[in-house]
Amino acid sequence: MPSIKSTYKKQLYKEVEAVPEEYLQLLLQIIRTYRESVFLRPAAESFQKGWQEAHAGEIVPLKHLWEGIDGE
């Protein structure tokens, strides 16, 4: 009995094969972005990235983080 993982991989490969060549670069970008968004990075790596962003001035004031968020 094939595993669910291998079944999904086969389906995914089949879908990729059906994508025209000129769209493969965009599909690869979408897949990488998805993978990066669903996997949690180790805490040390996340802290280091945040520290680098803060030192580079890549910050958002706290009051802006809450804009548009309300309970109503």
C-alpha positions as CSV (number, residue, x, y, z in Angstrom):
1,M,0.0,0.0,0.0
2,P,1.6,3.3,-1.0
3,S,2.1,5.9,1.7
4,I,0.1,9.1,1.7
5,K,3.4,11.0,1.4
6,S,4.4,9.2,-1.8
7,T,0.9,9.6,-3.2
8,Y,1.0,13.4,-2.6
9,K,4.5,13.6,-4.1
10,K,3.3,11.7,-7.2
11,Q,0.4,14.1,-7.6
12,L,2.6,17.1,-7.1
13,Y,5.1,15.9,-9.7
14,K,2.3,15.3,-12.1
15,E,1.0,18.8,-11.6
16,V,4.5,20.3,-12.1
17,E,5.0,18.3,-15.3
18,A,1.8,19.9,-16.6
19,V,3.0,23.5,-16.0
20,P,4.4,25.2,-19.2
21,E,8.2,25.7,-19.1
22,E,7.9,29.5,-19.0
23,Y,6.0,29.4,-15.7
24,L,8.3,27.0,-13.8
25,Q,10.4,29.8,-12.4
26,L,7.4,31.5,-10.8
27,L,6.1,28.1,-9.6
28,L,9.4,27.5,-7.9
29,Q,9.3,30.9,-6.2
30,I,5.8,30.1,-5.0
31,I,6.8,26.8,-3.6
32,R,9.9,28.2,-1.8
33,T,7.8,31.0,-0.3
34,Y,5.2,28.5,0.9
35,R,7.8,26.2,2.4
36,E,9.6,29.0,4.2
37,S,6.2,30.3,5.6
38,V,5.1,26.9,7.1
39,F,8.4,25.8,8.7
40,L,9.4,27.3,12.0
41,R,12.9,28.5,12.2
42,P,15.0,27.7,15.3
43,A,14.6,30.4,17.9
44,A,18.3,31.4,17.7
45,E,18.0,31.9,14.0
46,S,14.8,34.0,14.3
47,F,16.4,36.1,17.1
48,Q,19.5,36.7,15.0
49,K,17.5,37.8,12.0
50,G,15.4,40.1,14.1
51,W,18.5,41.6,15.7
52,Q,20.0,42.2,12.2
53,E,16.8,43.9,11.0
54,A,16.6,46.1,14.1
55,H,20.2,47.2,13.7
56,A,19.6,47.9,10.0
57,G,16.6,50.1,11.0
58,E,14.1,47.7,9.5
59,I,11.5,48.3,12.2
60,V,7.8,49.2,12.5
61,P,6.6,51.3,15.4
62,L,4.5,49.3,17.8
63,K,1.5,51.5,17.4
64,H,1.5,50.7,13.7
65,L,1.4,47.0,14.3
66,W,-2.1,47.4,15.9
67,E,-3.6,49.5,13.1
68,G,-6.7,48.0,11.7
69,I,-6.9,45.4,14.5
70,D,-9.9,45.9,16.7
71,G,-12.4,43.8,18.5
72,E,-15.4,45.2,16.7
